[in-house]
Amino acid sequence: MLTMKYVGLKLGLSIHDHTELETAPVAEPEYVALGPVYPTASRR
């Protein structure tokens, strides 16, 4: 992870549930993308 930051790459996370959201800060991401947290009617 430090190598990525050293060369200027950004780390992002895609979050899909509450557990991932709560643990995201451990990875120290530059950004977090929020996906559907609750089930959608169109995806089965």
C-alpha positions in Angstrom: 0.0 0.0 0.0 2.8 2.4 0.8 4.4 1.7 -2.6 1.1 2.7 -4.3 1.0 6.0 -2.5 4.7 6.6 -3.1 4.3 6.3 -6.9 1.2 8.4 -6.9 -1.5 5.7 -7.4 -4.7 6.1 -5.5 -6.5 3.3 -3.7 -10.2 3.3 -3.8 -12.8 0.8 -2.4 -16.2 -0.2 -3.6 -18.5 -0.7 -0.6 -21.5 -3.0 -0.8 -22.6 -3.6 2.8 -22.4 -2.1 6.3 -19.5 -4.4 7.3 -17.3 -3.2 4.4 -18.2 0.4 5.2 -17.2 -0.1 8.9 -13.8 -1.7 8.0 -12.9 0.6 5.1 -10.8 3.0 7.2 -8.3 0.2 7.9 -7.2 0.3 4.3 -6.8 4.1 4.4 -8.4 4.5 0.9 -8.2 7.8 -1.0 -11.9 7.4 -1.9 -14.9 5.1 -1.2 -17.6 4.3 -3.8 -20.9 3.3 -2.4 -22.7 0.5 -4.3 -26.2 -0.8 -3.4 -26.3 -1.6 0.3 -29.8 -3.0 0.2 -31.0 -5.6 -2.2 -32.5 -4.2 -5.5 -35.6 -5.4 -7.2 -33.9 -5.6 -10.6 -31.0 -7.9 -9.4 -31.9 -11.4 -8.5 
